[in-house]
């Protein structure tokens, strides 16, 4: 039978169980409405980089996790420089132990920030029915001094003048004289309002003026906090600027949420950038994608396509441009040309190979720039030095020409012979007549 735990161990067990005893029992959620976020929930559709980190046994946020959206360790997550003002409700409804929890919550957030003149500066505005600036942005430049100053803050009195507190922060805390950076520095101005009640003054107009002046407002509600008022005091989008916890006992855990909110996550380091080729960090958690040489960024700003340098007409190739798979290109030459040493221009290699030589049968190259024509066996080159005729056909033509010449000669000879015969006949007639005449004279 197991022995009961020694009495000396009971205090330790009570310390372990005490946080559980502080948690409220399961009950219908009276504030499960859109427009604000409870600890441990995610906004509509999920917001990467906004999910709470798991807490270590000592309550500090765990770091170095690889799950997307969780807080990362040093070297990956560095807090952005901020002008940060806490506006904390210390009215009588906030009990002393609960107010201590609020100060612990503020100190936990300070622990997650890079504090310094060039980094984040912190001020605290304490309010109830009156408003008190506990310390200005320029007062402390290191975490230890800041946390000690937070620890010295005491509650004020009754009343919840939230509008007056925001107005005071805007007029007296977020000023250059009080330590805020000039607008030209582009350092964000952030206010975190922590309250457990309903404002007893008007907040609409003052919140509008604060936001118009460039102040980003976060509203943290506890227990009896009025949700509509929280949403009224917070910046858009509400799902990222309104938080709610049911008791002050768990408000400290919200520090991890703000760590992620103020953390400049580097997607290029985390590997969550989705760039196909190159991820370029722009600072403060922003990035853009670029492509390797020879590629161009697509319309989705993430993927890359090989550039068609040949289509761009900037390739410089004299004859032919050929795209390569690597996004580059090379030049080639027409048939009969060779690529020069510049890999762009071309020189004639063989005029016969160009196909414009005009030889009917054979083109014979005589060098880089000359050629002559030749004929197949059984053919002879004609006088045009390009076309060819068969040797037998040439002989036939010659024979035909000779035959034609002989026939003409014979016809001429026949004509001459016939003419001579007629001439001889006429001469004979003339001689006969002369003889008759001569005989007649003799016999007279």
C-alpha distance (Angstrom), angle and dihedral (degrees) to the residues before:
residue distance angle dihedral
X1 . . .
X2 3.82 . .
X3 3.74 116.6 .
X4 3.81 120.8 -121.5
X5 3.77 116.6 -102.4
X6 3.79 113.2 -88.8
X7 3.76 114.9 -102.1
X8 3.79 89.4 -118.8
X9 3.83 89.6 67.9
X10 3.80 96.4 52.6
X11 3.83 96.8 85.6
X12 3.79 89.9 54.6
X13 3.80 91.9 49.5
X14 3.78 90.6 48.7
X15 3.79 90.2 52.4
X16 3.78 90.2 52.9
X17 3.81 93.7 46.8
X18 3.80 96.8 41.0
X19 3.88 96.2 86.4
X20 3.80 89.0 51.6
X21 3.79 91.3 52.0
X22 3.80 89.8 53.7
X23 3.79 93.0 55.6
X24 3.82 114.7 96.2
X25 3.77 119.5 -113.0
X26 3.80 118.8 -102.9
X27 3.78 110.3 -79.5
X28 3.76 138.3 151.4
X29 3.79 109.1 -71.5
X30 3.82 107.0 -110.6
X31 3.79 92.9 -166.5
X32 3.80 102.9 42.0
X33 3.78 92.6 134.1
X34 3.80 132.0 126.9
X35 3.78 120.4 -97.3
X36 3.80 101.5 55.7
X37 3.77 137.4 56.9
X38 3.75 131.3 -130.2
X39 3.77 124.2 -147.4
X40 3.79 110.3 -80.0
X41 3.81 96.3 18.3
X42 3.79 131.5 106.5
X43 3.76 129.8 -135.8
X44 3.80 123.6 -110.1
X45 3.77 110.4 -55.5
X46 3.79 91.5 2.9
X47 3.78 124.9 -86.3
X48 3.81 114.1 -126.9
X49 3.77 110.0 -135.9
X50 3.81 92.7 26.8
X51 3.79 101.6 81.1
X52 3.82 116.1 109.2
X53 3.76 118.5 -103.4
X54 3.81 119.0 -123.9
X55 3.76 111.3 -99.2
X56 3.77 122.2 -122.0
X57 3.84 119.0 -129.4
X58 3.80 90.0 -91.7
X59 3.79 91.4 53.8
X60 3.81 96.4 -108.1
X61 3.79 117.1 129.5
X62 3.77 115.5 -95.5
X63 3.80 115.8 -118.6
X64 3.75 138.5 -165.0
X65 3.80 94.9 47.2
X66 3.77 118.4 151.0
X67 3.79 98.9 -149.4
X68 3.83 110.9 114.3
X69 3.77 112.9 -105.5
X70 3.79 97.3 22.5
X71 3.77 125.7 115.6
X72 3.79 112.3 -87.2
X73 3.76 131.2 -143.7
X74 3.79 129.5 -106.1
X75 3.77 115.5 -55.4
X76 3.79 91.6 34.0
X77 3.80 101.8 52.0
X78 3.79 121.5 42.9
X79 3.78 120.5 167.9
X80 3.75 116.0 -114.7
X81 3.82 117.1 -116.8
X82 3.82 107.5 -96.7
X83 3.78 141.8 174.3
X84 3.82 94.3 -135.4
X85 3.81 124.7 -173.5
X86 3.81 122.3 -175.4
X87 3.81 113.5 -151.5
X88 3.82 105.9 -165.0
X89 3.77 128.7 -172.5
X90 3.82 112.1 -133.1
X91 3.78 99.3 169.5
X92 3.80 120.5 143.3
X93 3.83 91.3 -92.4
X94 3.81 87.5 70.2
X95 3.79 105.8 79.2
X96 3.83 119.8 -142.6
X97 3.82 93.5 -105.6
X98 3.80 90.3 47.3
X99 3.81 91.3 49.7
X100 3.79 87.9 53.1
X101 3.81 87.8 55.1
X102 3.81 89.5 53.1
X103 3.82 90.8 52.5
X104 3.80 89.8 48.7
X105 3.81 88.4 51.1
X106 3.82 90.1 52.9
X107 3.81 91.6 47.1
X108 3.82 91.6 49.5
X109 3.79 90.8 54.4
X110 3.82 90.1 48.2
X111 3.82 88.0 53.5
X112 3.81 90.5 58.7
X113 3.81 94.1 51.3
X114 3.78 133.3 82.4
X115 3.80 101.1 -120.9
X116 3.79 122.3 -159.2
X117 3.81 145.3 99.3
X118 3.81 90.8 -81.6
X119 3.81 94.2 36.4
X120 3.80 129.4 42.7
X121 3.80 121.2 -20.5
X122 3.81 120.1 -162.0
X123 3.80 134.1 -155.1
X124 3.82 130.9 174.6
X125 3.80 126.8 -144.6
X126 3.83 113.9 -166.4
X127 3.80 117.9 -160.9
X128 3.80 145.9 174.7
X129 3.81 119.1 135.4
X130 3.81 85.8 -25.8
X131 3.79 131.3 37.1
X132 3.79 127.3 -127.3
X133 3.82 127.1 -177.2
X134 3.78 101.6 -141.9
X135 3.83 93.3 -168.2
X136 3.79 137.0 -16.9
X137 3.82 130.9 -119.5
X138 3.79 92.7 -99.7
X139 3.80 95.5 48.5
X140 3.82 101.3 88.2
X141 3.81 130.9 25.7
X142 3.81 101.8 -178.4
X143 3.80 134.5 57.9
X144 3.79 97.2 -121.1
X145 3.81 94.6 55.5
X146 3.80 91.0 43.9
X147 3.80 93.9 51.9
X148 3.79 91.7 46.8
X149 3.81 89.9 52.3
X150 3.81 90.4 49.5
X151 3.80 90.0 50.9
X152 3.83 90.8 56.5
X153 3.82 94.2 56.8
X154 3.83 114.3 114.1
X155 3.84 130.2 -163.8
X156 3.79 118.6 -95.5
X157 3.81 118.2 -151.9
X158 3.76 144.9 -82.5
X159 3.79 125.5 -37.3
X160 3.81 134.3 60.1
X161 3.79 109.4 -125.0
X162 3.82 97.3 171.2
X163 3.81 94.8 158.4
X164 3.79 91.8 52.9
X165 3.82 90.2 48.4
X166 3.82 92.7 53.0
X167 3.81 90.7 46.3
X168 3.83 91.0 50.9
X169 3.80 91.7 48.9
X170 3.80 90.6 50.5
X171 3.83 95.0 46.2
X172 3.80 100.8 37.8
X173 3.82 111.2 16.9
X174 3.81 103.1 39.6
X175 3.80 94.1 54.3
X176 3.78 130.2 111.4
X177 3.81 89.3 -123.7
X178 3.81 89.8 57.0
X179 3.82 92.7 49.5
X180 3.81 104.8 -87.1
X181 3.80 116.2 139.9
X182 3.80 122.4 -111.0
X183 3.84 115.8 -92.5
X184 3.81 89.0 -115.2
X185 3.83 89.3 65.9
X186 3.84 90.3 67.3
X187 3.82 90.1 -139.7
X188 3.84 107.2 156.0
X189 3.81 117.3 -116.4
X190 3.81 109.9 -141.4
X191 3.81 132.1 -179.2
X192 3.82 124.8 -169.3
X193 3.82 113.8 -160.8
X194 3.81 117.0 -161.3
X195 3.80 117.5 -169.4
X196 3.78 141.6 148.7
X197 3.80 99.0 -161.9
X198 3.78 147.2 47.9
X199 3.82 119.2 -79.6
X200 3.81 112.3 -104.8
X201 3.80 92.2 -153.7
X202 3.81 137.3 46.5
X203 3.79 115.3 -74.9
X204 3.82 103.9 169.5
X205 3.78 98.7 84.4
X206 3.78 97.2 37.9
X207 3.81 91.5 48.9
X208 3.80 90.0 50.5
X209 3.82 90.5 51.5
X210 3.79 91.7 47.0
X211 3.79 92.8 51.1
X212 3.81 90.9 45.0
X213 3.81 88.3 55.2
X214 3.82 89.4 56.2
X215 3.82 100.7 -99.2
X216 3.82 115.2 143.5
X217 3.80 110.8 -146.2
X218 3.82 127.3 -152.1
X219 3.81 119.3 -172.2
X220 3.81 121.8 -155.3
X221 3.79 115.2 -169.9
X222 3.80 125.2 -164.7
X223 3.81 129.8 -165.1
X224 3.82 106.8 -46.3
X225 3.80 95.7 20.4
X226 3.80 114.3 138.9
X227 3.79 108.3 -115.9
X228 3.79 96.1 -154.6
X229 3.80 89.8 53.4
X230 3.80 91.0 49.3
X231 3.79 90.9 53.4
X232 3.78 89.8 46.1
X233 3.82 91.4 55.2
X234 3.83 97.3 44.4
X235 3.78 131.6 84.4
X236 3.78 124.1 -117.3
X237 2.97 134.7 -59.1
X238 3.79 89.2 50.0
X239 3.80 94.4 -162.5
X240 3.80 88.0 65.7
X241 3.82 98.6 39.6
X242 3.83 105.7 40.1
X243 3.82 121.0 72.2
X244 3.77 132.0 174.9
X245 3.81 134.4 -167.2
X246 3.78 124.7 -180.0
X247 3.80 96.4 -136.7
X248 3.79 139.9 17.6
X249 3.80 86.0 -119.5
X250 3.83 91.2 79.5
X251 3.81 101.1 32.0
X252 3.81 90.6 98.7
X253 3.79 89.7 67.7
X254 3.79 89.9 64.6
X255 3.80 87.9 73.1
X256 3.81 89.6 81.2
X257 3.80 89.2 54.9
X258 3.77 91.4 54.8
X259 3.79 90.6 43.9
X260 3.79 88.1 61.7
X261 3.80 91.9 41.7
X262 3.82 92.8 53.9
X263 3.79 94.4 35.6
X264 3.80 118.1 105.8
X265 3.78 97.9 -139.7
X266 3.79 112.4 -161.2
X267 3.83 107.7 -140.2
X268 3.80 89.6 -170.5
X269 3.80 90.3 61.1
X270 3.79 94.5 39.0
X271 3.81 92.9 51.0
X272 3.83 92.6 -127.7
X273 3.80 95.8 113.6
X274 3.86 97.4 98.1
X275 3.81 90.6 -147.6
X276 3.79 109.4 153.3
X277 3.81 94.9 -147.2
X278 3.81 119.7 3.0
X279 3.83 131.8 8.4
X280 3.82 116.5 -156.0
X281 3.82 118.6 -162.1
X282 3.82 113.0 -137.7
X283 3.80 95.1 -174.8
X284 3.81 131.6 -106.4
X285 3.80 91.0 59.2
X286 3.80 94.3 -57.6
X287 3.79 126.1 123.9
X288 3.77 144.1 164.9
X289 3.78 134.3 -152.6
X290 3.77 127.5 -117.5
X291 3.80 133.7 -178.3
X292 3.77 134.0 -124.3
X293 3.78 118.7 -101.3
X294 3.78 111.6 -69.7
X295 3.81 93.8 28.2
X296 3.79 132.9 93.6
X297 3.81 129.2 -147.3
X298 3.79 115.0 -106.5
X299 3.81 125.3 -132.3
X300 3.82 91.0 -93.4
X301 3.83 87.5 65.8
X302 3.80 90.1 -132.9
X303 3.81 111.6 67.9
X304 3.80 127.3 60.2
X305 3.79 135.9 -141.7
X306 3.79 128.2 -159.5
X307 3.78 111.1 -100.2
X308 3.81 115.6 -115.1
X309 3.78 95.5 -137.4
X310 3.77 89.9 169.9
X311 3.81 90.7 59.7
X312 3.81 91.2 46.2
X313 3.81 89.7 62.7
X314 3.79 92.8 -135.0
X315 3.79 96.3 106.1
X316 3.82 96.7 100.3
X317 3.81 94.0 -142.7
X318 3.83 112.3 151.0
X319 3.81 94.7 -151.6
X320 3.83 119.4 3.9
X321 3.84 131.9 8.5
X322 3.82 117.1 -157.2
X323 3.84 121.8 -166.0
X324 3.81 116.5 -136.9
X325 3.82 125.2 -148.9
X326 3.78 91.1 -116.8
X327 3.80 91.4 68.3
X328 3.80 92.0 -100.5
X329 3.81 130.9 99.5
X330 3.79 142.8 -146.0
X331 3.80 135.5 -153.5
X332 3.79 128.2 -117.6
X333 3.83 134.0 -177.2
X334 3.77 135.6 -127.8
X335 3.79 118.6 -98.2
X336 3.76 110.5 -73.9
X337 3.81 93.4 29.6
X338 3.77 131.0 93.2
X339 3.82 128.4 -146.6
X340 3.78 114.0 -108.7
X341 3.80 125.9 -132.1
X342 3.83 90.9 -93.3
X343 3.84 87.9 65.9
X344 3.79 89.9 -132.3
X345 3.80 112.3 67.3
X346 3.84 127.1 60.6
X347 3.81 135.9 -141.9
X348 3.83 129.7 -157.9
X349 3.76 109.0 -94.3
X350 3.88 101.6 176.4
X351 3.80 125.4 -1.1
X352 3.78 89.8 -159.0
X353 3.81 88.6 60.1
X354 3.80 91.4 54.5
X355 3.83 89.5 72.1
X356 3.80 93.3 -136.2
X357 3.82 96.8 99.5
X358 3.85 95.7 103.4
X359 3.81 95.4 -139.7
X360 3.81 110.7 149.6
X361 3.78 94.5 -151.2
X362 3.79 119.0 4.5
X363 3.82 132.8 8.3
X364 3.79 113.5 -155.5
X365 3.84 115.6 -161.9
X366 3.80 114.1 -136.0
X367 3.79 94.2 -174.1
X368 3.80 138.6 -53.6
X369 3.80 94.8 -43.3
X370 3.85 109.6 21.4
X371 3.80 140.0 58.5
X372 3.83 143.6 161.9
X373 3.78 134.6 -146.8
X374 3.78 127.0 -113.9
X375 3.83 134.7 -178.5
X376 3.75 135.2 -125.4
X377 3.85 117.6 -101.2
X378 3.82 110.9 -74.5
X379 3.79 92.2 32.3
X380 3.74 133.4 91.5
X381 3.81 129.5 -149.4
X382 3.76 114.4 -106.6
X383 3.78 125.3 -133.6
X384 3.87 91.5 -92.8
X385 3.80 86.8 67.0
X386 3.79 90.1 -132.9
X387 3.81 111.4 66.8
X388 3.78 126.8 61.7
X389 3.84 136.1 -144.0
X390 3.80 129.3 -162.5
X391 3.80 113.7 -104.5
X392 3.91 94.7 -127.9
X393 3.77 90.3 51.7
X394 3.78 89.3 53.6
X395 3.76 91.0 51.9
X396 3.81 90.9 49.9
X397 3.73 90.8 52.4
X398 3.79 90.8 50.9
X399 3.83 92.1 48.8
X400 3.78 90.8 49.5
X401 3.75 90.7 51.5
X402 3.84 91.0 50.8
X403 3.82 92.0 49.3
X404 3.74 91.8 50.6
X405 3.78 89.5 50.8
X406 3.83 92.5 52.2
X407 3.80 93.9 49.5
X408 3.77 91.3 52.5
X409 3.76 91.3 50.4
X410 3.81 92.8 49.2
X411 3.81 91.4 48.2
X412 3.76 89.8 51.5
X413 3.75 91.4 47.2
X414 3.83 91.3 50.0
X415 3.78 90.4 49.4
X416 3.78 92.3 49.8
X417 3.81 91.6 46.1
X418 3.80 91.7 50.6
X419 3.79 90.9 48.9
X420 3.82 91.1 49.5
X421 3.80 90.7 50.1
X422 3.78 91.4 53.1
X423 3.75 90.2 46.3
X424 3.78 91.2 50.9
X425 3.78 90.4 49.6
X426 3.78 91.1 53.2
X427 3.80 91.3 48.0
X428 3.76 89.8 51.5
X429 3.79 90.7 53.0
X430 3.76 91.7 48.8
X431 3.80 92.5 49.7
X432 3.80 90.6 48.5
X433 3.77 91.5 53.1
X434 3.78 91.4 47.8
X435 3.76 90.1 52.9
X436 3.82 92.4 51.4
X437 3.78 92.0 50.7
X438 3.75 93.0 48.7
X439 3.88 91.4 50.9
X440 3.74 92.6 50.8
X441 3.77 93.5 54.6
X442 3.73 91.7 50.8
X443 3.84 95.2 55.8
X444 3.77 97.2 49.1
